[in-house]
């Protein structure tokens, strides 16, 4: 029953597909890469505050994977995860 959108012709509307499997594959690769290359940190960038069903899920799935597969623990500030440097990165 929608006949008109409130956005002007200068706006775009997009549909974003995201999968748990693909998100986990990307996160696993990124963590392994950071560990193998002795990086100081890895930043997970998302817009979960406005895209709760896609980017919010990406963040949640990434944090769960880091905790389950890499034994990541919560940082004292509660916003970050830490992976011990002694953790050996599995071969990809």
C-alpha positions as CSV (number, residue, x, y, z in Angstrom):
1,X,0.0,0.0,0.0
2,X,3.0,2.3,-0.1
3,X,2.7,4.9,-2.9
4,X,5.4,7.3,-2.0
5,X,8.7,7.3,0.0
6,X,9.7,10.3,2.1
7,X,13.1,10.4,0.5
8,X,13.9,12.7,-2.5
9,X,15.2,11.5,-5.8
10,X,18.7,12.2,-4.6
11,X,18.7,9.4,-2.1
12,X,19.5,5.8,-2.6
13,X,18.0,2.7,-1.0
14,X,20.0,-0.5,-0.7
15,X,19.5,-4.1,0.5
16,X,22.5,-5.6,2.2
17,X,22.9,-9.4,2.4
18,X,25.1,-10.8,5.1
19,X,25.7,-14.4,6.3
20,X,27.1,-15.8,9.5
21,X,29.3,-18.2,7.5
22,X,30.8,-15.5,5.4
23,X,31.3,-13.1,8.4
24,X,33.1,-15.9,10.4
25,X,35.3,-16.8,7.4
26,X,36.4,-13.1,7.0
27,X,37.0,-12.7,10.8
28,X,38.9,-16.0,11.0
29,X,41.2,-14.9,8.1
30,X,41.7,-11.4,9.7
31,X,42.6,-12.8,13.1
32,X,45.0,-15.4,11.6
33,X,46.6,-12.7,9.5
34,X,47.1,-10.4,12.5
35,X,48.6,-13.1,14.6
36,X,50.9,-14.4,11.9
37,X,52.2,-10.9,11.1
38,X,52.6,-10.0,14.8
39,X,50.2,-7.0,14.5
40,X,49.5,-4.9,17.6
41,X,45.8,-4.8,17.0
42,X,42.9,-5.7,14.7
43,X,40.0,-3.4,14.3
44,X,36.5,-4.7,13.5
45,X,34.7,-1.8,11.8
46,X,30.9,-1.9,11.8
47,X,27.9,0.4,11.9
48,X,26.0,-1.8,14.4
49,X,24.4,1.2,16.0
50,X,22.3,2.0,12.9
51,X,22.4,-1.4,11.0
52,X,21.5,-3.7,13.8
53,X,20.5,-6.7,11.7
54,X,23.5,-6.7,9.5
55,X,26.5,-4.9,10.9
56,X,25.4,-5.6,14.5
57,X,25.3,-9.3,13.7
58,X,28.7,-9.1,12.0
59,X,30.1,-7.6,15.2
60,X,28.4,-10.2,17.5
61,X,29.5,-13.1,15.3
62,X,33.1,-11.8,15.1
63,X,33.3,-11.5,18.9
64,X,31.9,-14.9,19.5
65,X,34.3,-16.5,17.0
66,X,37.3,-14.7,18.6
67,X,36.2,-16.0,22.0
68,X,35.5,-19.6,20.9
69,X,38.3,-20.2,18.4
70,X,41.1,-17.9,19.7
71,X,40.3,-17.8,23.4
72,X,39.8,-14.0,23.3
73,X,39.0,-12.5,26.7
74,X,37.2,-9.2,27.5
75,X,39.5,-6.2,28.0
76,X,39.0,-4.3,31.2
77,X,37.1,-1.5,29.4
78,X,34.5,-4.0,28.3
79,X,34.5,-2.9,24.7
80,X,37.5,-4.8,23.3
81,X,38.7,-8.4,23.3
82,X,42.3,-9.5,23.9
83,X,44.1,-12.5,22.4
84,X,47.2,-13.7,24.3
85,X,50.4,-13.3,22.2
86,X,51.3,-16.9,23.0
87,X,48.3,-18.1,21.0
88,X,49.5,-19.9,17.9
89,X,47.6,-19.0,14.7
90,X,46.3,-22.2,13.0
91,X,47.2,-22.7,9.4
92,X,44.6,-21.3,7.0
